[in-house]
Amino acid sequence: MCGIVGYIGKKQAAPILLDGLSKLEYRGYDSAGMAVYDGSRIQIQKAAGRLKVLDEQTHGGAAMPGTIGIGHTRWATHGAPSDDNAHPHYNQDETIAVVHNGIIENYLKLRRKLEAKGCTFRSQTDTEVVAMLLGYYYKGDPLEAIVKVMHRVEGSYALGILFADHPDVVYSVRKDSPLIVGQSAQGCFCASDVPAVLKYTREVYFIQNEEIAVLSEEKIVFYNIDGEEIEKEAKTIEWDINAAEKGGYAHFMLKEMNEQPKTVSDTLNPRLKDGRIVIEELGMSDEEIRALRKIHITACGSAYHAGITGKYVFEGLARIPVEVDLASEFRYRDPIIEENTLVIIISQSGETADSLAALREAKKRGALTLGIVNVVGSSIAREADRVMYTLAGPEIAVATTKAYTAQLIALYLLAMKFAQIRGRLSDDACAGMIKDLKAIPAQIQMLLANKEDIQRFANRYLAARDIFFIGRGIDHAISLEGSLKLKEISYIHSEAYAAGELKHGTISLIEEGTLVTAVVTQEDLYKKAISNIVEVRTRGAFVMAVTNEDNTQIEKTADYVIYIPKTNRYFTNSLAIIPLQLFSYYVSVGKGLDVDKPRNLAKSVTVE
Ligand code: M6R
């Protein structure tokens, strides 16, 4: 996690760095810092807390003169959030400054060696080792020192580096942490992600592993790990800068929830041609699809929850056995990958360390890999054999909403396509499902319009200690996501349980007034779900049910009911999740919490 930026050009660097960091704060926000060459030395300012602390400390950057600098916004791994541990970090004699996103795995060993050679460390971070090591190897040629460091450090890094001896160049380097660079009339930039530079340029270079970019005022030169110059091609960023701004909404999460009718359409429509599902990027022949014996889906967090829904849809429609794994488990569990296996990796950012490692593991074991990814050009998108983009646009709020609902659409389309090719879904049935898919955006819009009711209801639960979610089948998958959404932004303890499983232990936690959210969208399971609702109500629970509009019978059992419009049984997640997103959002707002940047979290989890 963490966000890095770098700038060299004609303008004062610090305000530009602050602006860039503000677009990267989603990557980490426990401390921030900048290093600027002021004409005689590298000056560093850094502070624990949100970026605004640094902004105030430097008067919006005005207090830091100089036209070349690097900046950082941190999500602490090694060393608590503090002024000392905030980046940038100096080498011993303060002639080199470094910002870093990633983890240096062998930092302790290196630190001991450097200490033995007389280095005095000022922080507990792994990053400071890089700065000290650069100082140790530097003999007048920065590139040579960088290459030596790259050979010594193990782990992941995107680095921005300043050398006081070379005050006209920013060096940036990458291995397994995202890094882009770009050039405009104002100068050259490096950053962890595109939004930080979008104000200045749409032409960006995606730095690959073990590549070095050397930025001067007029040009960018690229090198490989052997210090040899290489050519790279710029990519044009299509999306609008407004997509990464709040656009009048109180929070990015609110804006992104409201974008879902569009992002669902954007993900769906390009794959529907003349009433047929066409997924060109899949690149699998009908024979290959028919030969598939198994699908593994692996992902983290909400993307994993989308994967669980995917399992029900693939198995139900295409009758292909599916295993869903948390990526952090998959990579270490020695998975059995046989012939004709497809491994699907789902990730909004395309940079999640465990998901990326799971992808590499799957490839190593001979599987065909497909990334369902939102961020164009991200590591998973590049490394997977095939990539199917969710076209949700930039997602800034830490709590995912629009990327999740776009992932569901991608999974439905794949499952339907596979089912058709394997002779499990007739053309007529498929046409009916496509009609239902096309109705989803308007149905989401309708559900979003109900926000006032949900806000009123949410306000009753601001002081809740525990909130439970129950559901069966796909409804369990929806419950898992509803529960995660709630706990990550409201800090209320919550658990999602397969409804039938609650009585095997967890039901002992239900007390008078405990809120239990029952998701009941699978008609064949209505009766079973009702029994489970009765069980918790008997123990004092207050039950909010999310169910289909025709299931009005539920009002006899549940205390508060939210109806979702009619859709195919496999698509109910796309609708039932909307009130649950709104509920979590309004609980968080009602508690006065930082909705977009919940404590201890970061948007992009690029560490294990
Ligand atoms: O970028 P990814 O989709 O790989 O991220 C996976 C999870 O970190 C992410 O879904 C996380 O659980 C969200 N904060 C949930 O809202």
Residues whose N, C-alpha, C, O or C-beta is under 5 A from the ligand:
A	BS01	M6R	C300 G301 S302 A303 I346 S347 Q348 S349 G350 T352 V398 A399 T400 K603 V605
